[in-house]
Amino acid sequence: MSHPRCELLAPAGNLEKLKIAIHYGADAVYLGGKQFSLRAQAANFNKDELQEAVNFAHQHAARIFVTVNIFAHNRDFKGLADYLKFLAEIRVDGLIISDPGILSLARKIVPQLKIHLSTQANVTNGESASFWEQQGVSRINLARELSLAEIREIRKKISAKIEVFVHGALCISYSGRCMLSLYLTGRDANKGLCAHPCRYSYRLEEAKRPGQFFPVEEDERGTHIFNSKDLCLINRLPELITAGVDSIKIEGRMKGIYYAAGIVRIYRAALDHIYRCLEKNPVEPVVMGETFMEEIVKLGSRGYTENFIDGSPDEDDMLYSGPRVDQTYVPALLIRKKGPDTLFDIRHKIKQGDRLEYMAQGLANLDFEIKTIYDLNGVRLDQAQPNTLIRLETLPEIDWQEHGLVRKVQH
């Protein structure tokens, strides 16, 4: 029996990233408003932007899920009911919630909206999943500390949809419930204000020798004793799909446009590849090949781990000492408007004669040379600086698509 197609759920820290993610194939996007979200340091969306986001997504057959996933104190409920009503009025497709009190309020105030349970709720077993399903949750984002076998067992227990993180930064604490930032900086991670102290470099101090710091040798980049490699399950997608996962989720609302474009593009191509293989031969194991990982490496990372997917990870997975991958490309151009006079938004200095690469949908990378640069008045330029709009003549000519990205090798 065939399983419905798995959703690709992408992050969006602002409206620009949302449009880019949908352009590159996201089925759904999750985002936060100015309040009640666990990524308070992202640009996030005001009410007008939320409305525009919903309109754009629905015009492109995509869905919008809004994070309301803080762990709330009494004072945090001020204005929450009105905010939930607003989200219902603009027709968002679901709410992402972790706090039982917020969940209860949402069911009373906006019963028409679907509720997705955040990974912050730490669902690690079938009984817990069943409990939340009984509370009206239609989708559960499972804890990140689960193996493939455990995911399969939970799938058997519930009819609610299952969502799994497959890519992005990993928190050192259980599915992100961390107090380290609050203790060290006063910024509460569970209120969306994480200062990411697990990414800091640390030195050792002995209690009887205050002020005398001892080096802890890890590698040439310093000592990052709390830091994990990034999650990457690109090669395990076939198994996740056959295990009954309904949605694969990418972390990264704080990341830039190159990440938004590159990662969504790769996972879209990977899912399409899997379903093409399954349609051709539903019983033959799907082979992913090397192309997808080769593209991921171009984006740079802290190194990659498959985390708990085969069971508890060892020190090689969780420590920072793994193969850090430097970002080899930078975003150079963003296509603002296509047509006879395609409009480009400059993100990195370019000049006549530069060779760049257009990241087309799918995994096609179209190499081209800049023949001529024009400003908006038609004046010819030798080079163009970031934060300007230009027009181009290229060799060869390319069928540009709005919200597409062009990259260049980082020197």
N, C-alpha and C positions, 0 to 999 in steps of 0.2 A: 504494500500500500504506500503510495507516494505521500510525502510530507509537504505541507504548504511551504512556499519559498521563505527562507529565513530573511528577516528584515536587517538592513544595514543602518545602524543608528549612530549618528555622528554628532560631535560637540560643536557648539557655536557660541563663542564669547561675545560676538557682536553681529550686526546685520550683514556686514561684508563677508564674514566667514560663513554665515548661514547660506548666503547665495552661492558662494564658491562650493560648499559641501554638497548642496543640492545639484549644482551643475555637474559635479563629478560623480554623482550617482547615489547619494544618500537617500534611502527610502523615508527616513525620519530624522529629525534633528532635536536635540535637547538643549535647553537654554534656561537662563535665569533672569528674573526681573531684578529691579534695583534692591529688593528686600527678600528675605526668607530663603535665600539660596546659599549653598555651601561654596560658592566661588565668588565671594564678595569683592575680590580684587580684580576680577575680570571686568571688562567694560559693562557687560550686561545690557539689558533692554529697558528703556522707559516705556510708558504705556503706548505712545504713538508707534514706537519701534516694534513693540509686541504685536500690534495690529498689522503693521506692514509685514512682519515676519510671517504671520498666519496667512495673510493674503497671498504673499509670494509662494509660500510652501504649497498651499492648496491649488494655486494656479499651475503648479508643476507636479501635481499628484504626490506630494510629500506630506508628512505629518509633523506636527509640533507638540513636543512634550515639555512642560514647564516644571522646573525644579522648585519645590517648596519643601526643601529637605533639611532645614535646620533642626537641631534639637532645641525645642522652644522652652523658654521660661514664661512665667505668667505675663510679663510685660511685652513679650513678643506677639501676643495675640491681638494687640491693638492694631486695628486696620486690616487684619487678616481676612475677616469675613467679606469686607468690601472688595478686597483684592481677588479673592476666589470668585466672587460674582462677576467681576470684570473679566477674568479669564474665561468664564463660561460664556459671557456675552460676545467675546471676540472669536469664540469657537475653537479654542485650543483642543487638541486631540487627547490630552491626558495630563495628569499631575503626577510628579515624582515626589513621594513623601516617605519619610522615615519615622517621624514622631507619631505615636498612637493618638495623641490629643489632636494634632492637626488632621490626621486621617479621619477621626471621628467627626470633627467640625466640617470637613469637606463633604462627607457623606450626607450630613444634614443640610448644608448650605447649597451644594452643587451636586446633587445625586446623579445628574446626567453625565458628569465627567468621569471618565475611567481613571482609576487610581493604580499607579505603578509603585511598587515598594522598592525603595532605594537599597543599594548594597549596604548602606550604613546600618540597616536593620539586622545585618549579620545572619541571614538565613543559611544554615549549614546542614539542615536535615529535613526529611519529609514531613515529620510531625509539625515542625515550625512552619513549613510552607503551607500545610493544610490549615493551620490556625489562621494565618493571614488571609488565605483564600476565603475562609468563613467570615472574615471581617469586611469582605467586599472588595478585596484586591484582585484586579484582573490580570496583573502581570507582576512577576517577582524577579528582581535583579539579584541573583544569588551572590552570596559572599564569594570573594575572590580566592578563598582558601580551600576550594573544593577540587577533588579529582574528577576525572571523566566518569569513573565508576559511580561516584557519589551523585553526580548530576543525573546519570541514568536512573538511579534509584528514586531521586526526587521526582523525576518526570513521571514515574509510574504512580506516584502518590496523589498527584494533583491534575486538575484540568486547566488551571490558570496558565497563562503563557509564561515561558521562562526566558530570561534575558541574561546574557553572560558577557562580562568584559573580556575582550580579546586583545586589546592593544593599548599601551600607554604607560604612564608612570605608576608605580606601585607605592602605596603608603607603607611605612614600617609597622604600623599598628593594624589590628584586626579589622579588615575591610574599611580602614580609614577612621576608626574611632580613636582619636589620638589626643592626648593632653600635653604633649611635649611643647608645642608652640605656646600654649597658654602659660605654662610654667616658666618658660624662658623669656618670652617677649610680652606676655599679657594679651596676645592675640589668640582668640579661641578658634581652633580648627573646626569645631562643631557648630560654629556660628558663621562659617564661611570666611574666616580671617586668618587662615594658616600662613605662618611666615616660613614654612618649609625648613625648620631647623635640622631635619634629617639630611638635608643636602649640604649642611655646613661642613667645613673642615675642622677637625678637632685635634687638640694636643692633651697629653696626659700630665696631671699634677698630683704629686704625692702629698698626703694630708700634712705630714710633718715638715714639708719643704714648700711652704706657700710662695707663690711667685716664681718657682723654679719649674719650668716646663720641659718635659721630656719628649723627644720626637717619637712618634709611632710610625714606623716605616710601612707604607702600603704600596704606593707607586709614585711616579714622578709628579702626579697631579695632587698629591696630598693624602690626608687620611679622612675618609668618609665612613665612619664605623656604623652608621645607621642606614646607609644608603643601599637601595636595591637597584638592580638592573631594571630596565623597562620590560613590561610584559609584551610578548609577541606570540600569538597563537595562529599565525597565518597558515602554517603547515598542518595544523590540527583541525582546521575548519570542516573537512569532510566528516571527521568523527563527531564533532559537535552537532553537525546537522543531523546525522543518523541517530544521535542520542536524543533528538527531539527538541533542541534549542530553537526558540522562535525568533530571537533577536540577538545579533552580535553587536556589542557596544564598544565604541572607541573613546578613550579618555583624552581630554586635552582642550578644555574651554579656554585655558590660559595661553595656549600655543598660538603661533603666528599663521599667516595665510599659506605659507609654503607647506606647513604640516597639514593644515586643513585640506588643501588640495591634494597633496601627495598621498597621504594615508587613506583618505576616502577613495581616491582613484584606484589604489592598489587593491583594497579590500572589495571594491565593486567588481573589479576585473577577476579577482579570485573567486567570488561567489558565482559570477557568470560562468567561469570556467568549470566549476564544480557541477553546476546544473546542466551544462552542455554535456559533460561526461556522463552524468546520471541518466539523462534522456537517451543517450546513445547506448549505454549499457548499465542498467540499474544495479546489477549484482557485482560488477567489477570494482575493486577499490580504486578510488580516485587518486591519481598521482599529481601532486602540485607542481613539480618542476622547480627550477631555480630562479626563474624570471622574477617572481614576486619578491623573493628575499633580496635579489639584486637591486630592485627598485627601492625597497625599504632602506637598505644601507645608504642610499644616496641622501636620505633625510637626516642622518646623524642620530646618535643616541648615547645613552650611558651603557650600552651593551644590552643584550636581550636575554630573557629567561622565559621558559614556559611555566614557571611558577609551580603551582600544585597539581597541574593537569595529570601527572603520572604518580601523584603522591607527594609527601612532604619534600620540599626542595632541600638541597644540601648547601654547604657554604659557597660552592662555586656559583650557585644561582643567586643567592641573596646578597653577597658582598659586592662592593663596587669594583673589585680588582679584575673584573672581566674585561672583555675586549670592547673598550670604548670606541665608538665610531664617530669620527668627526664629520660634520656636515660639509659635503663637497660642492653643493650648489646653493645659490641664493635666489630668491624671487627677483626678477628683473622688471617684468611688465605684467600688468593686469588688464585684460580686455574689458573696457568699460562699455563700448557700444560697437556692434558689428555693422557691416554694411559697406557701401562704396567708399566711405571715408571712415574706416575703423579707427576708434579712439582708444589710445593706450594710456594707462596710468603708470608713470615711472616709479619703480620701487627701489631701483639700484642704478647707479650711473651707467649709461650706455654711450657708445660712440659709433660713428660710421665705420663699417667694416667688421664690427663685432659679430661673432658667431654665437647664436643663442639656440635654445631648444624649447619648442612649444609642447606643453604637456596636453596632448589631445585626450579626449575621453577614451576609455579603454586604457591600454598601456602603450599606445603609439606615441613615440617621441620624435617630433619633426624638427630636424636640424635646419637652420636657415642663417643667412647673412644679412645684416642691415645694409641696404643699399643707400637709402636716403632718409634723413630725419627732418620733419617739418613741425613748426609750432602751429598753433591753432589759426594763425593769420597766414599760413602758407609760406612763412619764411624758412629757408633751409638752414639747418643747424649741423655743426660738426659733432656735437654731443648733447646729451640731455641729462639733467639732474633729477634726483628723486622729488616726488610731490609736484610734478608737472604733468600736463596732458599734452600728448603729441600725436602725430600721424606718421606712418612709416611706409616706405617701399622696401620690399624684401626680395631676396633671391633664395629659393623660388617663392612665388606667391603662395599664400596659405589661406585656407577657408577658416578664418577665425571664428570662435564662438564666444559670445558674451559670458563673462565671469571665468573664462579660461585664464590659465597662468603660463607665463614664459619664464624660464629659469636660465641662469648662466653659471658657469664654473666659478667657484670662489677661489680667488688667488691670494 
